[in-house]
Amino acid sequence: MTVRISDIETARGRLAAVLKPTPLQHSATLSRMLDAEVLIKPENLQKTGSFKIRGAYNRVMALTPEQARDGVVAASAGNHGQALAHAATAAGVKATIVMPETASIAKVEATRSYGQTVVLRGVNYQEARHAADLLCKQSGATFIDAYDDAWVIAGQGTVGLEIAEEGADAVVVPVGGGGLIAGVAVALAARSPHTIVIGAEAAGSPQLSASLRRGEASAIDCPVETIADGLATSKLGVLPFELIRGRVHDVATVDDFEIGQAVLVLLERMKLLAEGAGAAALAGALKLKAQLAGKRVVLVISGGNIDINLLDRIIGHGLVKAGRLYRFHVTLPDRPVELSRLLALIGGLGANVHAIDHDRTQRDVSLGAALVELELETRGADHIDLIRRELRNHGYRLEDED
């Protein structure tokens, strides 16, 4: 099978009744960062929190009456499962969503909330997929692939139609299994052929670049490790690869630190909550800044379903990297006023104590001393340098933790 522009137009007609297009949003901040005219496509604001509702709804609407009667099964790290559960419930179709046991708790609970069955199997997407295949054989249900399916790709391609209507010189799209970028590439090739399509993949799951090197849809031969769980498929779809080949112009491979920083930028500067996969487009654009300078660039923010515990870690790491948090420990004489004297000095330097631990019982702390661990809210790297210098000038021996 293949996907044509007519298939994407048909999908758009089906979707008109259930979702609204996401208009492009200009960002002055990102434009300055990239030396370009930057607009974001906020698919994190869609129903179920990601672009996946487009492909899932189009696929459910294309089921035959017999297939609808027997129900559907999917494997998902989260977003495809949520979207399919929502679409199936709206259509009165029974769905079973198989998710890895390591899936985000937030995504598992969100998927269950749409009224369908969730089964946890395996430690990654591919193991969940295998379990889903077995369920289909046992029940006769139709398997709905997250990305290697013509109807799903056609639904995702409606993102490209909307971008074409507003215009772009370049579009950066997150890539996991390839369904989204394949649909967008087909739509733009037909409706805006001058637009450059760039993929943004996670360094911990780089199946697009591996596939392009080998000339065929490929699986990576290393463990999948990335905070962008929506991109952690480890394998590019066969049909997406055929559609991508010749239509995608470049690939940016971004690591978890770059993805985490992009999550933080979108949250702090754009007030948009993006999951790791959703922020990969910004991380990729920053990596290809020289190539994109001066262009009208669209970043597809593909989803916003991030686990709150992960978000807390990303924010903490980002604040440390930006010099907004400073962690260190120091050994003090265990006497009255010693701790208050240290805190008074820190307060006088304009830092705020975010957390403190005072421990006199550790084995490597001598009798008559106490280990004090501090986390300070600071204004940047220069402020941290000032704090270090003044504390040392007052006789404190600091040991940094970051």
N, C-alpha and C positions, 0 to 999 in steps of 0.2 A: 504494500500500500504506500501511498504518498499523501502529501497534504498540498492542496492548491489554494490559491487566493479565494476561489469560490467557496471552498470549505470553510475558510475563516469568515467570510461574509455570512454564510449560513449560520455559523456559530454565533455571530454577533446578533443576528435576528432572534435566535433562541434566548440569548442572555438579556436582551433588552427588557424583558419583563421582570427580571430578578436582580439586576444590579445596574448601577450607574457608572459611566466612565469616570476615571480619576484624572481630573485636569492637571496639567503640568504646573508646578509651583516654582517660581523663580527664587533663587537664593543668592543674595548679594554676598553673603559670607563665603559660600562655596565658590562663587565666581571669582572672588579675590584670591582664594586659595589656589585655584587652578588656572588663573589668568585666562578665563574663558567665560562664556555666557552659560551658566549652569542652571538646569531645571531638573527637578526631581519628579518622578512618576510614583506617587505614594500608594502603592498596592498594599502596604501595611494597613491601610484604612478600609480595605474591602471587607465584605462579610467573611467571617471566619479568620480574619486577620492576615490574609495573603492572597496573591493572585490565583491560587489553586482552585478557587471556587469557579473560575471561568472554565477550566478544562473539565472539572468534575461534573458540573451541571450539564455541559454540552454532551459529555459521554452518557450520562444517565438518560438524557432526553433522546439519545440515539438507540437505546436498548429496544430490542423487539419485544412484543408482548410476552413471549415465552421466557426471554431472558429476565424481564422485569419480575415475572412470577417466581422464578427460581432464586432471585436475589443476586447480590454482588459481593465480592471480596476484594480487599486491597491490602497491600503492605505499605507502611508509611512510618517515617520518623516523626510525623506529627501533622504537618500542614495539609498534605494530600488526604490524610485520614479524616481530619476535621471537615474539609471541604466536601468529601464524598459522603460523609455521614449527614451533613446538612442537606446536600442535594438529594440524597436518597430519601431522607425523611420527608422533604417537600414533595417528592414524587410518589410517596407511598410504597417505596421499594425497601426490602430488608437488606441491610448491609452488615458485614463483619469486617472490622478493621484490625489487622495484625500489626502490632508495633513492637519494636525491640524492647527488651526488658530494661535497657539503659535509656529509653526515651524520657524526655523531660516530663516531670510529674504534671506540670501545668498543661502540656499538650495532651497527655493521656486523659486528664480530667475534662479538658475542654472537648475532646472527641466524644467521650462518654455523654457529655451534656446534651449532645444532639439526638440522643435517644436510640442509638444503635449499639451493637455489641463490639466491645474491644477485647482482643486477646493479646497477651504479651508473650512473645516467643523470641529466643535468640538474643545475641548481644549486639547485633548491628543490623542494618537494613537488609543485607543479602540473606541473612539467616531468617529474618522475618518474612522475606519474600518466599523462601523455600517452604516455610510453614504455611503461608497463604496458598501456595500451589497445591499442597496436600489437602487443604480444606476444600478447594474447588473440586478436586477429583472425588472427594467423599460426598459432597453435597450437590454437585452439578451447577453450582453458582458460577457466574461470569467473573473472571478476574479482570480488574480494571487497573492497569499499570499507571504508575505515577507520571511517567514521561514517555514510555515507548509505545504510544497508542495514538493513532491518527486523529481520533475525535478529541482526545485530551490536548494534543498539540494544536489543533485548530482552535480550540477554546482559548488556549494561552496566546495564540496569535492575535487575538483581538486587542491585546496590549499594543502590538505593533501598528495596527490600524489606527488606534487613537493617537499614537505618537506621530504617525505620518500626517495626520490632519493638522497637527499643530507645528510640525516642521522640526527637523534636527539635522545637524551635520554629522553627529556621532551619537551612538546609543551604547551605554555600558550595561550589560545584563549579567546577573549572577548565573553560574552554571553548576549544576549538580549532575542529574541524569540527562539534561539537555533539552527537555521539553519546552521550557519557556523560551530559550534563545532560538531554538529551531522555529517555533511559531512566529516569533518576532522577526526573525531573518526572512522568512517567506513573505510575510506581510510587507516589510519594508522594501524587499527586492521588487515587489510588484507595484507598490504605491509611492515609494520614495527611494528610487534606486541609487541616488547619490549619497544616501546616508550610510556611514560606516558603522558596522556592528562589531562590538568588542565584547568578549566574554571575560568574566571575572571569576576565577576558580580558587578554591582553598588549597593552600600548599599541602595540607594534610589529606587531600582527596583530589589530586590533579588529573582526573581522567580525560578532560578535554584536550589538554596539551599532549598527553600520552597518545590519544587516539589520532590526533593530527600528525604526530610524528610517524606513527605506524601505518597510517592510511586506512584505518578501519576502526570501528567502534571497539574500544578496549577497556579492560578492567586494570586497575593499578595492582602491582604485585607487592604492596607494602601495607602495613596496618593503617586503617583510616583513623586519623586523630585530628579533629578540628572542633572549635567551638561553634562553627557554622553547621549545625546538624542537618539543616535543610540541603546542604551541598554534599553531605557525606554518603553518597550512594556507592562509591568505589568503582562504578561502572557507567559508561556512557551508553545510552540507548542506541540500538541499531538504526531505527528510523530517524531519530534526531540527528545522528551523525551524517546520514545521507543528505539531510536537508541543510545541515550546517556547512558541509563541505562546499567551498566555493562561494558561500554567502557570508561567513564570519571572517573578518579581516585580521583580528589579532586576539591574543589571550594575555590577560594579566594574572599572574599567580601571586596570591597574597597570603601572608602567614597570620596566625592568630593574633599576634600583637597589632598588626596593621588593621585587622578586622575589628578588634576591640577598640582601637583608637577611633575608627570610623563610627562605631556605635556611640561612643562618647560625644563625638562632634555633632552627630545628628540629634542626640538628645539635648545637649547643652545649647547648641547654637540654632537648631531648627525646631526644637521642641517636638521632635518626632522620635517615637520609640521603635527602633528597628532591631530585629534579631540578627544574629551573625550573618546568615545568608543574605538578609536584606541590606546590610551595611557593606557587603562585599563589593557592590558596584562603586561606592565612594572610595573604598580602599584601592580598588583597581584603577580608578581614574587618577587618584593621587600618584600611583606608581607610573602612570603613562602621561604625566602632566605635560611634558614637552611635546608629545604627539598631539595633545588635545588643545593646546594653547590657541586662543583666538577663535575657537569653534563654538557653535551652539551645541551644547552637550546635554543629553538626557541621561540621568541615572535612574535605573529601575530599582526602587526600594521594594523588594519582592515580598517582604513579610515582616510582621512585628510581634510574633508569638515567642517571646524570649522568656526563659525561666528566670524568676526573680532572683534566685540565689546566684545564678551565673551573672546576671546584670550587676549584682552587688560586687562580685569579684572584678568585673570589668571596670566598674567605676573606681574601686579602690586602687587597682593597678594603674588606671589612667591618671588618677590624681597624683600618685607617687611619681609617675613618669613626667608629669607636667610640673612637678615641684610644688604641688598643692597639699601634699601630705609628706611629713618627714618623720621617720621612725628611727629611734636610737635607744640605747640603754647606757646607763652610767652607774657606777658603784659609789654609794654615799656612806659616810660614817653614820651608824645607827644611833643618832642623838637627836634630841628635840631641836627644832628650827632648821635642820639641814634640808629637809624636803621643802619646807615653806620658802627657804632662801632660794632654792633652785627654781621653784615655780614663780616666785616674784621676779627673778631675773628674766625668765622666759616671757612672762607677761609684759615686762618692760620693753622687750624687743618686738612686741606686736604680734606674737604668736598665740594661738589659742590651743589649749590642751584638749585633744579629741578623745584620748584614752590614756589611762595610766595604770601601771601595775607595780606595787611596792612589795618586794619579796625578800625576807631575811633568812629563809630556810633552805635555799638551794645549796647543794653540796659544794659547789665551787665558790660559794660566797663565804668569806671568812667570818668568824665570830666578831661581833661588834660592827658589822657592815650590813648594808641592804642593797639589793639590786633593784634599780628603778628603770622600768621600760616605759617609754613615752611615745605617743603618736600625736604630732602637732599639726594643726591646720596652718598652712603657710601661704605666702603670696607668690612664690616662684623660686627658681633656682638661686637668684641673688639673695633672696631673703634667707634661704637655708644656709648659704655661705656665711651670711652675717651672724646667724644663730650659732653656727659651729665656732666661728672665730671668737665671738664674745664669751661663749661658755668655756672655751679652752683658755682664754685670757684670764678667766676667773678660777682656773685651776681644775676644771672638770675634764676627765678623760672619757671621751665619747667613743662608743662603738656603734657604727651605723648598721642598721638591719637591712637597708635597701640602697 
